[in-house]
Amino acid sequence: MFKTIGVFGKFQDASVEKPVKTLTKHLESKGLEVKLGYTTAAEITRDLPQELLHDEMCVDIDLAIVIGGDGTMLHVARRMAEMRIPVAGVNLGRLGFLTDIAQSDMVEEVDEILAGNFDIEQRMMLQVEVLNGDETRYQQLALNDIVIGRHALEKLISWQVHVNGQFVTAARSDGVILSTPTGSTAYALSAGGAIMHPGTDVISMVPVSPHTLSNRPITLPANSVVEFTIHNRASNSAHVSADGLIGCNLEGPEIVRVTRSEHQVSLVHTKNYNYFAMLRAKLGWGGARETR
């Protein structure tokens, strides 16, 4: 089923050398071709020096395995989604909502995947465009969230939002988050948004520290067209980021349009994966076991 595997180490971090080499050697022992992903630190090689798998070469792999944390997973998953390549994640011990395979179970869990004992879960993505008249100043995909945020020393952002052409609200806040169900356990959660099961087809809009407390999170259908305008007079008072990466400073007259992307991330889970068990473990919920 999978013949060529891309192994992506934590972004430019040589500390992942041991698990990367362990996995690549194990995969090669099974007769599979292994290519190191472009996120992997250049000083990590196998027995022979090799060129890292460049971004444009990823189309040659059948499966991507990320060894690291959610940051690296988000980076790789966005690219793999455009090429329809499934992704599995090995967690190196931090929070990790997306990298769900424990490092201690890496070899056994990967063997389960290679044996065909896995499920593929489709996760929706968002697309953001920053429009100035007919010009598209910025465009990006996000698996977690799109954030309109203020610069550190600036005042609150004044913004208004329309959904499918209908005026919703105007507000002043530190920012506003548009989150997928995947991103509902990230920044949106810390800002007071609800946890949304990844099987739901929705977008969550969460104001960040709004000046008026009646501005509350709202859940929208996934096919909504959400458009923001920013009314701060000072240019560059706000920015737009996708999955935590600042991509565009707003100058004043733009429209920030957020829609569901045509692309989806295909996450590979072994049969041991349990979403609710993951939530209990990551969020420290009580009740490790069900009581009757």
C-alpha positions as CSV (number, residue, x, y, z in Angstrom):
1,M,0.0,0.0,0.0
2,F,2.7,2.5,1.0
3,K,6.0,2.1,-0.9
4,T,7.7,5.4,-0.4
5,I,7.6,7.1,3.0
6,G,8.6,10.7,3.8
7,V,9.9,11.2,7.4
8,F,9.7,14.8,8.6
9,G,11.7,15.6,11.7
10,K,10.8,18.4,14.1
11,F,11.5,21.6,12.2
12,Q,15.3,22.1,11.9
13,D,15.9,20.5,15.3
14,A,18.8,18.0,15.4
15,S,17.6,16.6,18.7
16,V,15.2,14.3,16.9
17,E,18.1,12.5,15.2
18,K,17.6,9.3,17.3
19,P,13.9,8.6,16.6
20,V,14.3,9.7,13.0
21,K,17.1,7.2,12.4
22,T,15.3,4.5,14.3
23,L,12.2,4.9,12.1
24,T,14.0,5.2,8.8
25,K,16.2,2.2,9.4
26,H,13.1,0.2,10.5
27,L,11.2,1.2,7.4
28,E,14.1,0.4,5.1
29,S,14.5,-3.1,6.8
30,K,11.0,-3.7,5.4
31,G,12.0,-2.9,1.9
32,L,10.4,0.6,1.8
33,E,12.0,3.6,0.3
34,V,12.5,6.4,2.8
35,K,13.1,10.1,2.1
36,L,13.8,12.7,4.8
37,G,11.4,15.6,4.7
38,Y,12.5,19.2,4.2
39,T,11.6,20.2,7.8
40,T,14.4,17.8,9.1
41,A,17.6,19.4,10.2
42,A,20.2,19.2,7.4
43,E,22.8,17.6,9.7
44,I,20.6,14.5,10.3
45,T,21.5,11.9,7.7
46,R,21.4,8.2,7.6
47,D,24.4,5.9,6.8
48,L,25.2,7.8,3.6
49,P,24.9,11.5,3.0
50,Q,21.7,12.4,1.2
51,E,19.8,15.3,-0.1
52,L,16.7,16.2,1.9
53,L,13.3,15.8,0.3
54,H,12.5,19.2,-1.0
55,D,9.0,20.7,-0.9
56,E,8.4,20.2,-4.7
57,M,9.5,16.6,-4.5
58,C,6.9,15.5,-1.9
59,V,4.6,14.4,-4.6
60,D,6.8,11.3,-4.9
61,I,5.8,9.9,-1.5
62,D,2.8,7.8,-0.5
63,L,2.7,8.6,3.2
64,A,4.2,11.4,5.4
65,I,5.2,10.6,9.0
66,V,6.0,13.6,11.2
67,I,8.2,13.2,14.2
68,G,7.9,16.2,16.5
69,G,5.0,18.4,17.7
70,D,1.9,20.0,16.4
71,G,3.9,23.0,15.0
72,T,5.8,20.7,12.6
73,M,2.6,18.7,11.9
74,L,0.7,21.8,10.9
75,H,3.5,22.9,8.6
76,V,3.7,19.5,6.9
77,A,0.0,18.8,6.8
78,R,-0.8,22.0,4.9
79,R,1.5,21.0,2.1
80,M,0.4,17.4,2.1
81,A,-3.2,18.4,1.9
82,E,-2.6,20.1,-1.5
83,M,-1.0,16.9,-2.8
84,R,-3.6,14.5,-1.1
85,I,-0.9,12.7,0.8
86,P,-1.9,11.1,4.1
87,V,-0.1,12.1,7.3
88,A,0.7,10.3,10.6
89,G,2.2,12.0,13.6
90,V,4.6,10.8,16.3
91,N,4.6,13.0,19.4
92,L,7.9,13.7,21.2
93,G,6.4,14.3,24.6
94,R,4.8,17.8,24.6
95,L,1.1,18.6,24.3
96,G,0.5,17.2,20.8
97,F,-3.2,17.1,19.8
98,L,-2.3,16.1,16.2
99,T,0.8,14.0,16.7
100,D,-1.0,11.2,18.5
101,I,1.5,8.3,18.3
102,A,3.6,8.1,21.4
103,Q,7.4,7.9,20.7
104,S,7.6,4.8,22.9
105,D,5.0,3.1,20.6
106,M,6.4,4.5,17.3
107,V,7.7,1.3,15.7
108,E,4.7,-0.9,16.7
109,E,2.2,1.7,15.7
110,V,3.9,2.3,12.3
111,D,3.9,-1.4,11.7
112,E,0.1,-1.4,12.3
113,I,-0.2,1.3,9.7
114,L,1.9,-0.6,7.2
115,A,-0.2,-3.7,7.8
116,G,-3.3,-1.8,6.8
117,N,-4.7,-1.6,10.4
118,F,-5.6,2.1,10.3
119,D,-8.3,4.7,9.6
120,I,-8.0,7.9,7.6
121,E,-9.8,10.9,9.1
122,Q,-10.5,13.9,6.9
123,R,-9.9,17.3,8.6
124,M,-11.4,20.4,7.1
125,M,-9.2,23.4,6.4
126,L,-9.7,27.2,6.0
127,Q,-8.5,29.6,3.4
128,V,-7.9,33.2,4.1
129,E,-7.5,36.0,1.5
130,V,-6.6,39.6,2.2
131,L,-8.2,41.7,-0.6
132,N,-7.6,45.3,-1.5
133,G,-10.0,46.1,-4.3
134,D,-9.2,43.6,-7.1
135,E,-5.8,42.8,-5.6
136,T,-5.2,39.7,-3.5
137,R,-2.5,40.8,-1.1
138,Y,-2.2,37.5,0.8
139,Q,-3.6,34.0,0.6
140,Q,-2.9,31.0,2.8
141,L,-4.4,27.7,4.1
142,A,-4.8,26.8,7.7
143,L,-5.6,23.5,9.5
144,N,-6.0,25.2,12.9
145,D,-7.1,28.8,12.6
146,I,-7.0,32.2,11.0
147,V,-6.3,35.0,13.4
148,I,-6.7,38.8,13.0
149,G,-4.6,40.2,15.8
150,R,-3.3,43.5,17.0
151,H,0.3,44.4,17.1
152,A,1.8,44.3,20.6
153,L,1.9,48.0,21.3
154,E,-1.3,49.0,19.4
155,K,-4.7,49.7,20.8
156,L,-7.7,47.4,20.5
157,I,-8.7,46.5,16.9
158,S,-12.0,47.9,15.7
159,W,-13.6,45.4,13.3
160,Q,-16.9,44.4,11.8
161,V,-17.9,41.1,10.2
162,H,-20.4,40.0,7.6
163,V,-21.3,36.3,7.0
164,N,-22.7,35.5,3.6
165,G,-23.2,39.2,3.0
166,Q,-25.2,39.8,6.1
167,F,-23.9,42.1,8.8
168,V,-23.3,40.2,12.1
169,T,-21.5,42.6,14.5
170,A,-19.0,45.3,15.1
171,A,-16.6,45.0,18.0
172,R,-13.3,46.2,19.6
173,S,-11.0,43.5,20.8
174,D,-7.4,42.2,20.9
175,G,-8.4,40.2,17.9
176,V,-10.7,37.5,16.5
177,I,-10.1,33.8,15.7
178,L,-11.7,31.8,12.9
179,S,-11.1,28.2,13.9
180,T,-11.7,24.8,12.4
181,P,-12.8,21.9,14.7
182,T,-9.2,20.8,14.7
183,G,-8.1,24.3,15.9
184,S,-10.8,24.4,18.6
185,T,-8.3,22.9,21.1
186,A,-5.7,25.5,20.3
187,Y,-5.8,29.3,20.5
188,A,-9.6,29.3,20.3
189,L,-9.9,27.2,23.4
190,S,-7.7,29.6,25.5
191,A,-9.8,32.5,24.3
192,G,-13.0,30.9,25.6
193,G,-14.2,29.0,22.5
194,A,-15.9,25.6,22.7
195,I,-14.2,22.3,21.8
196,M,-15.6,21.0,18.6
197,H,-15.4,17.4,17.6
198,P,-13.3,17.0,14.4
199,G,-16.2,15.2,12.8
200,T,-18.3,18.3,12.8
201,D,-18.5,20.6,9.7
202,V,-18.4,24.1,11.3
203,I,-16.3,27.2,11.8
204,S,-16.0,28.9,15.2
205,M,-15.6,32.7,15.4
206,V,-14.1,33.6,18.8
207,P,-13.4,37.3,19.8
208,V,-10.2,37.7,21.8
209,S,-10.7,39.8,24.9
210,P,-13.6,41.8,23.5
211,H,-14.3,45.3,25.0
212,T,-18.0,44.4,25.2
213,L,-18.5,41.1,27.1
214,S,-21.7,40.4,25.1
215,N,-19.5,39.6,22.0
216,R,-19.4,35.9,22.5
217,P,-18.1,33.0,20.3
218,I,-20.4,31.9,17.6
219,T,-20.4,28.7,15.5
220,L,-21.1,29.0,11.8
221,P,-21.8,26.5,9.0
222,A,-18.6,25.4,7.3
223,N,-19.7,26.8,3.9
224,S,-20.0,30.3,5.3
225,V,-18.2,33.2,3.6
226,V,-16.9,35.3,6.5
227,E,-15.6,38.8,5.7
228,F,-13.9,41.3,8.1
229,T,-13.1,44.9,7.7
230,I,-10.7,46.7,10.1
231,H,-11.5,50.3,11.1
232,N,-8.4,51.4,13.0
233,R,-7.0,54.6,11.5
234,A,-3.3,53.7,12.0
235,S,-1.9,51.6,9.2
236,N,-0.3,48.3,10.2
237,S,-2.2,48.3,13.5
238,A,-3.3,44.7,12.9
239,H,-2.1,41.5,11.1
240,V,-3.5,38.3,9.8
241,S,-1.9,34.9,10.7
242,A,-2.6,31.4,9.6
243,D,-1.8,28.5,12.0
244,G,0.3,31.0,14.1
245,L,2.4,32.3,11.3
246,I,2.0,36.0,10.7
247,G,1.5,36.5,7.0
248,C,0.2,39.9,6.3
249,N,0.1,43.4,8.0
250,L,-3.2,45.1,7.5
251,E,-3.0,48.7,6.2
252,G,-6.6,49.8,6.6
253,P,-8.9,49.4,3.7
254,E,-8.6,45.6,3.1
255,I,-11.3,42.9,3.4
256,V,-10.2,39.7,5.1
257,R,-12.2,36.9,3.7
258,V,-12.2,33.4,5.3
259,T,-13.8,30.4,3.6
260,R,-13.6,26.7,3.8
261,S,-10.7,25.3,1.7
262,E,-11.2,22.8,-1.1
263,H,-8.3,20.9,0.5
264,Q,-8.5,18.5,3.4
265,V,-5.9,17.0,5.6
266,S,-5.9,13.2,5.7
267,L,-4.8,12.1,9.2
268,V,-3.8,8.5,9.6
269,H,-4.8,6.9,13.0
270,T,-4.2,3.3,14.2
271,K,-7.1,1.4,15.6
272,N,-5.8,2.4,19.1
273,Y,-6.7,6.1,18.5
274,N,-9.5,7.4,20.7
275,Y,-10.4,11.1,20.4
276,F,-12.0,11.4,23.8
277,A,-9.1,9.5,25.5
278,M,-6.8,12.0,23.8
279,L,-8.8,14.9,25.2
280,R,-8.7,13.5,28.7
281,A,-5.0,13.0,28.5
282,K,-4.1,16.3,27.0
283,L,-6.5,18.5,29.0
284,G,-6.1,16.7,32.3
285,W,-9.7,15.8,32.6
286,G,-10.7,13.7,35.6
287,G,-11.9,10.1,35.3
288,A,-9.1,8.1,33.7
289,R,-11.5,5.2,33.7
290,E,-15.2,4.9,33.2
291,T,-17.1,4.1,36.3
292,R,-20.4,2.3,36.4
